[in-house]
Amino acid sequence: MTTIIEALRQGLAGEMDRDPRVFVMGEDIGIGGSFHLTLGLLDRFGQDRIRDTPVSEAGFVGLAIGAAVAGLRPVCDFQYGDFLLCAADQVIQQATKLRLMSGGQVTVPLVLHAPTGASGRGAQHANSIENIFYGVPGLILGVPSTPYDAKGMMVAAIRHDGPVLICSQKHLYGTKGRAVEASATGDVPEEQYEIPIGKAVVRRPGADVTIASCLLMAHRAMSAAETLAAEGIEAEVVDMRWLAPLDVDTVIDSVRKTGRLVVVEEGPERNGWGGAVAAAVADRAIDALDAPVKRLCGPDTPIPFAPHLEAKLIPSAERIVQTVRQIVGAG
């Protein structure tokens, strides 16, 4: 069985084999990086294509943007997604705008890989970075929750001719010293393949309520759905997979069948992608709703270091179950 980080590595290595323009930059990536995305790739591809950088996220992202404009296809690996904030100007003001500012004369085929979410490492290593970058125009945003999707999304990102941010939750990696969610491993084909950009997937069919989620929350939604099924409540679980573009059509199709919607996000409610999903459902499918849309989110506060406090703030499978019970009138 393959873990998400192994699948991301397979997708990356396969594209490096296929296309000599693909190379990686980041801190400590020569020894594998913080979460082993590049483990073993230095020996395989050499220093020209696995480039360790100084601790300067703005610096190496700027270099990567220049390399992309010059015709290469760089991948930047971040130790933690939180450090992507140091390069926010490069991403928001340069990478996403240069094609339009040049009248289409240049493209920026750049991939950013960033671990996201809380995992017992304290407030400065716990931001849901996907929420922060969700509102950036021109940036494709991928959030894989399974190894199969992780590989295919990495391949799609590298082949895309614009900037793409891939965020993956640290609890799903399965690297040394951290227990992986039991459901976050799976079989992955050896060949390269792409997951279509901007297309969500229904992980579990159901008739009574739609649960829209992603990343770690997709696994907790699946766990909640199993508990609810034992009570006679069939939940349909939609894994968004991509937050930009956001596939609201799949959610709306589901809501028209179930009549109820719960959106589950790890990140804070403010600036969360769930607000866009709720608004789209209200705009296009309010006639199908039998109950108000519910959003279950993380807190509008920095994540504390204490594990027991972190656990109370991040949505759990139990809280998802309670929320669903409320809107189906079962408790």
N, C-alpha and C positions, 0 to 999 in steps of 0.2 A: 504494500500500500504506500502511496506517495503523499507527502505532506505538501502544504501550499508553498513553502519556501523552496522545496525541491522542484515543484512544478514550475515556479517562476524561473528558477535557474535553468531548467530544461528548455523553456521557451527562449530565454536569453541566449543560451549557448547555441541552440539550433539556429537562431538568426545570425549569430556571429559566424557560424560555419557557412551559412548561406550567402551572407552579404559582408564583404570585407570592410565596408564603410561603418559597420556597427562597432562601437567601442564603449567602454565603461569608465566613468570617473567617480571618485568618492573617497572618503576617509577610511583608511584601514581595509580597503577592499582587496588588497594583495593577500591578506590572510583570511579573506572571506567576508569581511564586513561584520557589523554588529549582529546581524541575524542570518549570516551565511549565504546571502544571495549569490556571492561570487566565489564561494568555497571551491577550490581546485581549479578555478579558471585562469589564474596567473600562470600556472604550469602549462596549461593547455594552449593559451593564446599569447602569452608573453607580455612584457611591460608596455609595449606600444599600444596594446588594446585593453589592458587592465591597468589603469593609471591611478595610483595613489595620489591624493592631493593634500595640501596643507589644510588646516582647520579654518576654512574660509568658504562658507557655502555660497555667498554672493560672488566670490571670485571664481569658483569652478563652474557655477551655473552660467556666469558670463562667458567663460571660455567655451562651454558647451554650446551656447547660443551662437557664438561666432563660428564654431566648427560646423554646426548645422546649416548656417547660412552659406558656408563654403562648400557644402555638398556631402558632409559626413552625416552619420546618424547616431548621435551620442545618447547614452543612457547614464543618468546621474543617480547614484544610490546614496540615500541619506541614512545616517545612523539612527535617527529618530525623526519622525515627521515634524516634530516641534521645531527642529533646526531649519526646516524649509522656510520658516518665517524670516530668517536672516537673509534669504534670497528672494523675498517677496517682490522687491522692486524689479529684479531681473525677470521674474516670471510674469508679473502683471503688466509692467510697463514696456517690456522688451519682447519677450518670447511670443506673447499672444497678439502683439500689435504690428510686428515688423512686416508681415505679409501685406496687410492693408495699407500701412504707411508707405510701402514701396510700390503700391499699385500692382501687387501680385508678382513683382520681379524676383522676390526671394521667398523661400519657404523655411520653416523652422521645425524640421522633424526631430523633436526632442522628447525623450521619455524621462520622467522623474519618478523614482520609486521611493515611497515613504511609509515606514511603519506608523500606524496610527492607534489611538485609543489608550484607555487606562489598563495598566497591567502591574500594579503594585510598585511603581517606580517614582511616584510623587508628581506634584502638579506640573513641573516643567518638562515632564516626559509623558504626559497623559492627555494632551489635547486631541480632540477629534478633528484632525487636520482637514479632513474632507469637508466638514462644515465651513471651515474658514475659507477654503478655496472654491466652495460650491458656486458662489456668486460671481466668479471671474469670467467675463465673456471671452470666448475664443479658446478656452481650456477644456479639453476632453478629460473627464474624471471617471476613473474606473475603481470599483470596490469589490474585488472578488472574495467569495466566501468558500469556494471549493477548489481543490487542486485542478480539476478539469478546467474550470473557468479561469483560474489563475494563469495557466500556461497559455490558453487561447487568447486571453486578454493581453498578456505580455507580447505575444506575437503580433496581434492586431495593433497594439500601441507602437511597436517599433516600425511597422510597415506604414503607419499613418504619416501623412506629410505635414502635420502640425504638432503643437505641444500637447502631451498627454501626461496626466498625473495618475499613477496607480497607487492607491492606498490599501494596505492590508493590515488587519488587526493583529496585534502581536500575540494574542492568546491563540491564534489559529496557526501560527508558524510551526510549532512543534520542534523548536531548536533546543539544544542542550540546556538543562536546568529549568525548563518551563514545560508544564504539562499541556498537551494540546487537547482541544475539545475532541471528544471521541468521534464526533461526526465530521471532523475536518480533514480526514484522510480519505483517499479514494484512488481508483485506477485512472491512469493517464496514458493516452496513446503515445507511442514512440514518435510518430510522425508529427510534423508541425501542422497546426490548424489555427484558425482564427475564430474568436467569439465576436459576432457582429456588434459593432459599436452602437450603443444606445438602445439595446434590446434587453428587457427584463425577462425573467423566467418564472414560471409557476412551479414551485418545488413540491407542493402538495395540493391536490384538488380538494375542494370543500364547498358546501352549499349554504352555510349559516353565517359566516363572517370572513372578511378578507383581512389578512395581516400583511402589511407591506413593510419590508425591513431590508437590511443588508449587513454584510460583514458578520461580526460576532452575533449581532441581534437576529440575523437570519437563522442561526443555529438555535438560539433560545426560542425563537418563534416556532421552529419545528418541534422542539421539546414541549412547548406549551400546547401545540396542536395535538400531540399525542395524549397529553393529560385531558384536554377538552374532549377528545374523541371518546374516552372512557366514560364521559358524562353525557354522551349523546350529542355533543356540539361539534360539527364538522367545520374546521377552519381551513380556508384556502390560503396558503402561504406564498406570497410573491417576493422573490429576491430581486431587488432592483438591478444589481450588477453594475450598471453605469448610472451615475448621478447627473452627468452632463455629456450628451443629451439625456434628459430624463424621460423614461418611457411611461408616461401617464396613461397611454392607451391600454396597456395590459392591466393596470390597476382598475381603470374604469370598466373594462370588460368584465373583470372579476366582480366588482361592486354591483354591476347590473344583475349578476347572478345571485349574489349573497345578500345584498341590501344593507350591509354594514361594513365599516372600515375602521381598523386600528392601525395606526402608523407607529412603528417602533424605531427609535434612533438612540444610539449611545450618546451622541453629542447634545449640547444644549438646545432648547427649543428655539431660542433666538438664532436666526440665520439658518435654521435647519431646513434640509430639503423636504421634510415632511410637510411643511407649510405650503409648498408649491403643489404637492400631491393633493392635500386637502382642498386647496383652492380650485384645482382642476376638477375634482369630483363635484364640488359645490356648483361649479360653472356648467359642467356638462352632464352630470348624472344625479343632480339633487333629487329628481323625481324617483330615482331608484332606491333612495335611502329610507330605511325603516327606523333608523336611530341616528343621533348625532355622530359625526366623525370624532374619534378619540386619537389624541397624540400622546404617546408615552415616550418621554425623552429623558436625557440626563439633566443635571441641575444647571442653572445659570450661576455657577460658582466654580472656581478652580477645584480640581480633584484633590482630596487630601491624601497624605502619604499613608495614613493608618489603614491597613487592609480591611478592617471591619467597617470603617466609614466609607471607603471606596465601594465596597460591596452593597452598602445601603443606597448609594446614590445612582449606581448604574442599573438600568432596567434588567430585571431577572425574569426567568421563565414564569415564576410564581406571580409576579406583578402583571405579566401579560395575561395569564389565566384570569386573574381577578378583574382586569379591565374588560376582557371579553365577556365574562359573566355578567358584568354590569349592563352592557349594551344589548345582550340577548335576553335579559330579564331572568337570569338563572341564579342570581345571588347578589 
